Amino acid sequence: MDSRIQTFKADTLDEVIRYALQVGKTGKDNILYFRGENKDFKATALVPGIYRNGLIRSEHLIYREMQRFNDHEFTTDKTAFDKLARMQHYTTPTRMIDVSEDILSGVYFALDGKEAQAISVLYLLEVDVKKIKYYDSDAVSILANLAKSPLDGNGDKSKEAIRKDVLPFLNDREGYNQAKLKSKEYLLHDICEEKSYFKDVIEPDDIFSILAVKPKLTSQRIQSQKGAFLLYGLNLEDVKQAPQLLSEHAGHLQLSLDSRYHPLVRVTKILLSPRITMQQLNNLGVSKPYIYPELDRLSEYFKKYYQQ
């Protein structure tokens, strides 16, 4: 795995496509995902919204309040991951970030909401196909259910308690699963709410991992965006922070997280010039109605589009 992040600068959409084809994939079966961000966050890029602005302290409340006020929206969602996916697509801060298999959708999100002359970024994320998870994976259930636990200060039912209890067992799955730990019992209780058959068999590394997850295509938005997610676990050292995926060294960006904790083979960064515009994407048929096909978004778009 190449930890260095190669960076290109693109002045046109043609160049964006050319760079993506030039980079390609190191493994023919690997999946290339695209992630657009409307400014260059450098080493703090690819960080889920729940880890920004101190929101992680209220994650367990946000998770429950969203469902309390909109329970009818979640009637088809069977798992914590399903619910987080729905929340994420309605811009709720979660422990996930959106990625897409469609490069132009990635460019759309890089341009959406950016300042006029700002440099936005498109990330090309090559994911090891053997590390891809599906929506019903047990590892996915473990990480998604972390959203239900308070951050700290709540005894054994907290993310901090889980972190401390797992650390001594990172290389001892059998030992962790045999240990009588209150924090693990609380986590298992949350998981068993959605998987009554779930056994006390947890891979300790999973709790500190980032997973690439293919969701169910139950949402029009996920379908139209060809969406998937990176789902984040806990930081080994500080539960208030996301796992540190990127770092800067000698002015260059690199993958800093141990490869056993994430599925990325290679990351490439394309800086998008202000010359690349949303109108150019619209001319190619990539517009808000296709990215956000829900009625309320369509209504807002067409009201502005057709006004005199």
C-alpha positions in Angstrom: 0.0 0.0 0.0 1.3 3.5 -1.0 0.7 5.8 2.0 1.6 8.9 0.0 -1.3 10.8 -1.4 -0.6 12.0 -5.0 -2.1 15.4 -5.8 -3.2 16.8 -9.2 -4.7 20.1 -10.2 -7.5 20.1 -12.7 -8.7 23.1 -14.7 -11.4 21.3 -16.6 -13.7 18.3 -16.2 -11.7 16.6 -19.0 -8.6 16.8 -16.9 -10.5 15.3 -13.9 -11.6 12.3 -15.9 -8.1 12.0 -17.4 -6.4 12.0 -14.0 -8.9 9.4 -12.7 -8.2 7.1 -15.7 -4.4 7.7 -15.3 -4.4 6.7 -11.7 -6.6 3.7 -12.2 -6.6 0.9 -9.7 -3.8 -1.3 -8.3 -6.1 -4.3 -8.3 -8.6 -5.0 -11.1 -11.4 -6.1 -8.7 -10.9 -3.2 -6.2 -13.6 -0.5 -6.1 -12.8 3.2 -6.8 -15.0 5.5 -4.8 -15.2 9.3 -5.1 -15.6 11.9 -2.4 -16.1 15.6 -3.1 -15.4 18.2 -0.4 -16.1 21.9 -1.1 -12.9 23.1 0.5 -9.4 21.8 1.1 -9.5 20.5 4.7 -6.0 19.0 4.2 -5.2 16.5 7.1 -8.7 16.9 8.5 -10.4 15.9 5.3 -12.4 12.7 5.2 -13.7 13.3 8.8 -17.4 12.5 9.6 -19.6 15.4 10.6 -20.3 14.0 14.1 -16.6 14.5 14.9 -16.7 18.2 14.0 -17.6 21.1 16.3 -17.8 18.9 19.4 -21.0 17.1 18.1 -19.6 13.7 19.2 -20.6 14.5 22.8 -24.2 14.5 21.7 -24.2 11.7 19.2 -26.3 9.4 21.3 -28.9 12.2 21.7 -28.9 13.2 18.0 -29.5 9.5 17.0 -32.5 9.2 19.3 -34.0 12.7 18.7 -33.9 12.3 14.9 -36.0 9.1 15.3 -38.2 10.5 18.0 -39.4 13.4 15.8 -39.5 11.4 12.5 -40.2 7.8 13.5 -42.4 7.2 10.4 -39.4 7.9 8.2 -37.5 4.9 9.8 -40.2 2.3 9.6 -38.4 0.3 6.9 -35.0 0.6 8.6 -34.1 -2.6 10.6 -30.7 -1.7 11.9 -28.7 1.1 13.4 -26.7 1.3 10.2 -29.9 1.7 8.1 -31.0 4.5 10.4 -27.6 6.2 10.2 -27.6 6.0 6.4 -31.0 7.7 6.3 -29.9 10.4 8.7 -26.7 11.0 6.7 -28.6 11.6 3.5 -30.7 14.2 5.3 -27.5 16.0 6.3 -27.6 14.8 10.0 -24.0 14.6 11.4 -23.2 10.9 11.8 -20.1 8.7 12.1 -20.2 8.1 8.3 -19.1 9.9 5.2 -20.7 9.6 1.8 -18.8 8.3 -1.1 -19.9 7.5 -4.6 -19.1 5.1 -7.4 -19.9 7.9 -9.9 -17.1 10.4 -10.4 -19.4 13.2 -11.6 -21.5 12.9 -8.4 -18.3 13.3 -6.5 -17.5 16.5 -8.5 -21.1 17.7 -7.8 -20.5 17.5 -4.0 -17.1 19.2 -4.3 -18.8 22.2 -6.1 -22.0 22.3 -4.0 -21.9 25.1 -1.5 -18.3 26.2 -2.2 -17.3 29.8 -2.2 -16.9 31.4 -5.7 -13.1 31.4 -6.0 -12.4 28.5 -3.6 -10.5 25.4 -4.5 -12.6 22.3 -3.9 -11.3 18.8 -3.8 -12.2 15.4 -5.3 -10.7 12.4 -3.5 -10.3 9.1 -5.4 -10.4 6.3 -2.8 -9.3 2.8 -4.0 -10.8 0.3 -1.7 -9.6 -3.3 -1.3 -12.5 -5.4 -2.6 -11.8 -8.1 0.1 -12.5 -5.5 2.8 -15.8 -4.3 1.4 -18.7 -4.9 3.9 -22.4 -5.1 3.2 -25.2 -3.5 5.2 -25.9 -6.7 7.2 -22.3 -7.3 8.3 -21.7 -8.0 12.0 -18.7 -5.6 12.0 -21.0 -2.9 10.6 -23.6 -3.6 13.3 -20.9 -3.1 16.0 -19.7 0.2 14.7 -23.1 1.6 13.9 -24.4 0.8 17.4 -21.6 2.8 19.0 -23.8 5.8 18.1 -26.1 4.8 20.9 -23.5 5.1 23.7 -22.7 8.4 25.5 -19.2 9.7 25.0 -17.9 9.4 28.6 -18.9 10.2 32.1 -21.7 7.6 32.2 -19.9 4.7 33.9 -19.6 1.5 31.8 -22.1 2.5 29.2 -19.9 4.9 27.2 -17.6 5.0 24.3 -14.6 5.8 26.6 -15.4 2.6 28.7 -15.5 0.5 25.5 -12.2 2.0 24.3 -10.4 1.3 27.6 -11.8 -2.2 27.9 -10.8 -3.2 24.4 -7.2 -1.9 24.4 -5.7 -4.8 26.4 -7.2 -7.3 23.9 -6.2 -5.9 20.5 -4.2 -9.1 19.7 -6.5 -11.4 21.7 -9.9 -11.8 20.3 -10.6 -14.9 22.3 -9.6 -13.2 25.5 -11.8 -10.2 24.8 -14.8 -12.3 24.1 -14.4 -14.4 27.2 -13.8 -11.4 29.5 -16.7 -10.3 31.6 -16.8 -6.6 30.8 -19.8 -4.3 31.5 -19.0 -2.0 28.6 -19.1 -5.0 26.2 -22.4 -6.2 27.7 -24.0 -2.8 27.1 -22.7 -2.8 23.5 -24.0 -6.3 22.9 -27.4 -5.3 24.3 -27.7 -2.6 21.7 -26.6 -4.9 18.9 -29.0 -7.6 19.9 -31.9 -5.1 19.6 -31.5 -5.5 15.8 -29.8 -9.0 15.7 -31.2 -11.2 18.4 -28.9 -14.0 17.2 -25.7 -12.0 17.6 -23.1 -14.0 19.5 -20.5 -12.7 21.9 -17.8 -12.8 19.2 -16.3 -9.4 18.5 -13.1 -8.7 16.7 -11.4 -6.1 18.9 -9.7 -4.4 16.0 -13.1 -3.7 14.4 -14.0 -1.2 17.1 -11.2 1.0 16.0 -11.7 0.5 12.3 -13.0 2.4 9.3 -15.3 0.2 7.1 -16.3 0.7 3.5 -20.0 -0.3 3.4 -22.4 -1.0 0.6 -25.9 0.0 1.8 -29.3 -1.2 0.7 -30.7 1.0 -2.1 -33.8 1.9 -0.2 -33.4 5.6 -0.8 -33.9 7.3 -4.1 -31.0 9.5 -3.2 -28.6 6.6 -2.6 -29.7 5.1 -5.9 -29.2 8.3 -7.9 -25.9 9.1 -6.3 -24.6 5.5 -6.6 -23.8 6.0 -2.9 -21.8 4.0 -0.3 -20.3 4.9 3.0 -17.2 4.9 5.1 -18.3 4.0 8.6 -15.9 5.1 11.4 -15.2 3.4 14.7 -13.4 4.8 17.7 -10.0 6.5 17.9 -7.5 4.3 19.7 -6.3 7.2 21.8 -9.1 9.7 22.1 -12.8 9.0 21.6 -13.5 12.7 21.0 -11.6 12.5 17.8 -12.1 10.4 14.6 -9.6 7.8 13.8 -6.7 9.8 12.2 -6.8 8.6 8.6 -4.6 11.4 7.2 -1.6 13.4 8.3 0.8 15.9 6.9 4.5 15.1 6.7 7.1 17.6 5.2 4.2 19.4 3.5 2.8 16.3 1.9 -0.4 14.5 2.8 -0.3 10.8 3.6 -2.3 7.9 4.9 -1.3 7.6 8.6 -3.7 5.0 10.0 -2.4 1.5 10.3 -3.7 -0.5 7.2 -5.3 -3.1 9.4 -7.8 -0.4 10.6 -9.0 0.8 7.2 -9.8 -0.6 3.7 -8.0 2.0 1.5 -5.3 0.8 -0.8 -4.6 4.3 -2.2 -5.9 7.8 -2.0 -5.5 10.4 -4.7 -6.4 14.1 -4.4 -7.6 16.3 -7.3 -7.7 20.0 -6.6 -10.6 21.5 -8.7 -10.0 24.9 -10.2 -12.8 27.6 -9.9 -13.0 27.3 -13.7 -14.9 24.0 -13.2 -18.5 25.0 -12.5 -21.8 23.6 -11.6 -23.2 24.8 -14.9 -20.7 22.6 -16.8 -22.0 19.6 -14.8 -25.6 20.6 -15.5 -24.7 20.6 -19.2 -23.7 16.9 -18.8 -27.0 16.1 -17.1 -25.7 16.1 -13.5 -28.0 18.5 -11.7 -29.8 18.9 -8.4 -33.0 16.9 -9.5 -30.8 13.8 -10.2 -28.7 14.2 -7.1 -31.6 15.0 -4.8 -34.8 13.5 -6.4 -37.0 13.9 -3.3 -40.2 16.0 -3.8 -39.1 18.8 -1.4 -35.8 19.2 -3.1 -37.3 19.1 -6.6 -39.9 21.7 -5.6 -37.2 24.1 -4.4 -35.1 23.5 -7.5 -37.9 24.1 -10.1 -39.3 27.1 -8.3 -36.0 28.8 -8.8 -35.3 27.4 -12.2 -38.5 28.6 -13.8 -39.0 31.9 -12.0 -39.1 34.9 -14.3 
